[in-house]
Amino acid sequence: MGISLIPGLFLARHAGAVAASGRGIILGRQKLHMAEGRRRRFLRALKAMGIALQEDEITQQDGFTEALFAKLGYPKIEALDFTDAEGAEHVHDLNLPCPDSLRGQFDLVIDGGTTEHIFHISHALETCHQLLRPGGVMMSYVAADGWFGHGFFQTGPDVPWRFWHHTLGYEMLEVSIAPRRSPLELIAIPDPSGQPRGGERALEGPHMILYACRRPLHDPPPRAPIQGHYL
């Protein structure tokens, strides 16, 4: 798992939404996955967004990304993993329910390409929700259609829209996809609810789906998500 050009720009776009966050957690400690040319391209794109950084400010000797998060204005990011082999502060198998000790402890949760590798993906997504305090922000960048074999699952637009928004009441800050072959291209994904076939679309080649959303201060009554196809 790691932060490449598409996730890096996504994180930069939403830095302002989490600047006041007190505590953040990421699923799996992330490495910086950008070769030298991509790092230069990333820095140019950041500069166009009004964020002026140097290469040595976003890299660290061990290859991980705490320096990048700090320079983008994020709070200290803790890591949750099913092993402590890469230095995660919290060890937990996301196939299992959220541990009581972590419920409601975070203002920011980041799924950086982890949930699609968890067989019981619904448990993993529920845990992300349960980790957050009311008003906290959930952010995700995971593989989308055309990335066959990357993980157990492919995430479509019903996950952010039907699960996070309509079922859990989150305010959607962004739902988009970006093709791996042209990572600066961003395609907004509207709410598929009520659209024929749930807003299906055919994609050619690997993409990433990106979404950011904010937990409501008061949760709606519990109910199961219904996929947009079947409304």
C-alpha positions in Angstrom: 0.0 0.0 0.0 1.2 3.5 -0.6 0.5 7.0 -1.8 1.0 7.6 -5.5 0.2 10.7 -7.5 -3.6 10.2 -7.5 -3.9 9.8 -3.7 -1.4 12.5 -3.1 -3.4 15.1 -4.9 -6.6 13.8 -3.3 -5.0 14.3 0.1 -3.9 17.8 -0.8 -7.4 18.8 -2.0 -8.9 17.9 1.4 -6.2 19.1 3.7 -8.3 22.1 4.7 -11.2 19.9 5.8 -9.0 18.1 8.3 -6.6 20.9 9.4 -8.4 21.2 12.8 -8.5 17.4 13.4 -7.0 16.3 16.7 -6.3 12.7 15.9 -6.1 10.7 12.7 -5.7 7.0 11.8 -4.9 5.2 8.5 -5.5 1.6 7.7 -2.0 0.3 7.1 1.1 2.5 7.3 1.6 4.0 3.9 4.8 4.4 1.9 5.4 7.0 -0.8 4.9 5.3 -4.2 6.3 7.9 -6.6 9.4 7.6 -8.7 11.6 10.7 -9.1 9.7 11.9 -12.2 6.3 11.4 -10.5 7.5 13.3 -7.4 8.5 16.3 -9.6 5.1 16.1 -11.3 3.4 15.9 -7.9 5.3 19.0 -6.6 4.3 21.0 -9.7 0.7 20.0 -9.3 0.8 21.0 -5.6 2.4 24.4 -6.6 -0.6 25.0 -8.9 -2.8 24.4 -5.9 -0.9 27.0 -3.9 1.1 24.5 -1.9 4.9 25.1 -2.3 7.0 22.1 -1.1 10.4 20.7 -1.9 11.2 17.1 -2.5 13.2 16.6 0.7 10.2 17.9 2.6 7.9 15.1 1.5 10.3 12.1 1.6 11.8 10.3 4.6 14.6 7.8 4.8 12.3 4.8 5.7 10.1 5.5 2.7 6.9 6.1 4.7 4.7 9.2 4.5 4.4 10.9 7.9 6.5 13.8 6.6 4.1 14.2 3.6 1.0 14.3 5.9 2.6 16.8 8.2 3.6 19.1 5.3 0.1 19.0 3.9 -1.3 20.1 7.2 -2.7 16.8 8.5 -2.7 15.9 12.2 -0.4 13.2 13.4 -1.5 10.0 11.6 -1.5 6.8 13.6 -1.7 3.4 11.8 -3.9 0.4 12.2 -2.7 -2.9 10.7 -3.1 -6.7 11.4 0.6 -6.8 12.2 3.1 -4.5 13.7 5.7 -5.4 11.2 5.7 -1.9 9.6 5.4 0.0 12.9 1.6 0.3 13.2 0.5 1.7 16.6 -2.7 -0.4 16.6 -2.9 -4.1 15.7 -6.3 -5.3 14.6 -7.7 -7.7 12.0 -10.3 -5.7 10.0 -12.2 -8.9 9.3 -13.3 -8.6 13.0 -15.6 -6.0 14.7 -14.1 -2.7 15.8 -12.4 -3.0 19.3 -14.2 -1.1 22.0 -10.9 0.7 22.9 -10.8 2.5 19.5 -14.5 3.4 19.0 -15.1 7.1 18.5 -11.4 8.0 19.1 -10.5 9.7 15.8 -11.4 12.9 13.9 -10.0 11.4 10.7 -9.9 7.9 9.2 -8.1 7.1 6.0 -8.6 4.0 3.9 -5.6 4.1 1.6 -6.3 1.0 -0.5 -6.9 -1.5 2.4 -10.6 -2.4 2.5 -10.6 -4.1 -0.9 -8.1 -6.6 0.6 -10.3 -7.5 3.6 -12.5 -10.5 2.8 -15.3 -9.3 5.2 -15.3 -5.9 3.7 -18.5 -4.8 5.4 -16.9 -5.3 8.8 -13.9 -3.1 7.6 -16.2 -0.3 6.4 -18.3 -0.5 9.6 -15.1 -0.2 11.6 -14.1 2.9 9.8 -17.4 4.4 10.7 -17.1 3.3 14.4 -13.5 4.7 14.7 -14.8 8.2 13.9 -16.1 10.8 16.3 -19.3 12.7 15.3 -18.2 15.4 12.8 -15.1 13.4 11.8 -13.9 12.9 8.2 -13.6 9.6 6.3 -11.3 9.5 3.3 -10.7 6.7 0.9 -8.7 5.9 -2.2 -9.1 2.4 -3.5 -9.0 0.4 -6.7 -11.9 0.7 -9.1 -13.2 -1.2 -12.1 -10.5 -2.4 -14.5 -8.1 -3.5 -11.8 -9.1 -7.1 -11.9 -7.2 -9.3 -9.4 -5.8 -6.4 -7.3 -7.9 -7.3 -4.2 -10.9 -9.3 -3.2 -13.4 -6.6 -4.3 -13.9 -3.6 -6.5 -15.5 -0.6 -5.1 -18.3 1.1 -7.1 -20.3 4.3 -6.5 -22.8 2.7 -4.3 -20.3 2.4 -1.5 -19.8 6.1 -1.0 -23.3 7.2 -2.0 -25.6 4.4 -0.8 -23.6 3.3 2.3 -21.8 6.5 3.6 -24.3 9.1 2.4 -27.8 7.6 2.4 -27.4 4.9 5.1 -25.1 6.6 7.5 -26.0 10.3 6.8 -22.5 11.5 5.9 -22.0 14.7 4.0 -20.1 13.9 0.8 -17.1 16.2 0.2 -15.9 14.4 -3.0 -16.8 11.3 -5.0 -14.7 10.9 -8.1 -12.6 8.5 -10.1 -9.2 9.0 -11.7 -7.6 6.7 -14.4 -4.2 5.4 -13.5 -2.9 6.2 -17.1 -3.8 9.9 -16.7 -3.7 10.6 -13.0 -4.4 14.3 -13.2 -7.8 13.6 -14.8 -10.6 13.7 -12.4 -14.2 12.5 -13.1 -16.9 13.4 -10.7 -19.3 10.5 -9.8 -22.8 11.7 -9.0 -25.2 10.0 -6.7 -26.4 6.8 -8.6 -29.7 6.7 -6.6 -32.6 6.6 -9.0 -30.5 6.3 -12.2 -31.1 3.4 -14.6 -29.0 0.4 -13.4 -27.6 2.4 -10.5 -25.4 4.7 -12.6 -23.3 1.9 -14.1 -20.4 2.9 -16.3 -17.8 0.9 -18.3 -14.2 1.8 -17.6 -11.2 0.9 -19.6 -8.0 0.1 -17.6 -7.3 0.6 -13.9 -8.8 3.5 -12.1 -9.0 4.7 -8.5 -12.2 5.8 -6.8 -11.8 8.6 -4.3 -14.2 9.8 -1.7 -14.2 12.0 1.3 -17.2 12.5 3.6 -18.0 13.9 7.1 -19.9 12.0 9.8 -23.1 13.7 11.0 -23.2 15.0 14.6 -26.2 12.8 15.2 -26.4 9.4 13.5 -29.7 8.4 11.6 -31.6 5.3 12.7 -29.7 2.1 11.8 -30.7 0.4 8.5 -29.1 -1.8 5.9 -27.8 -0.2 2.7 -29.8 -0.9 -0.5 -27.8 -0.8 -3.8 -28.9 1.8 -6.2 -30.0 -0.9 -8.8 -32.8 -2.0 -6.5 -34.4 1.2 -5.2 
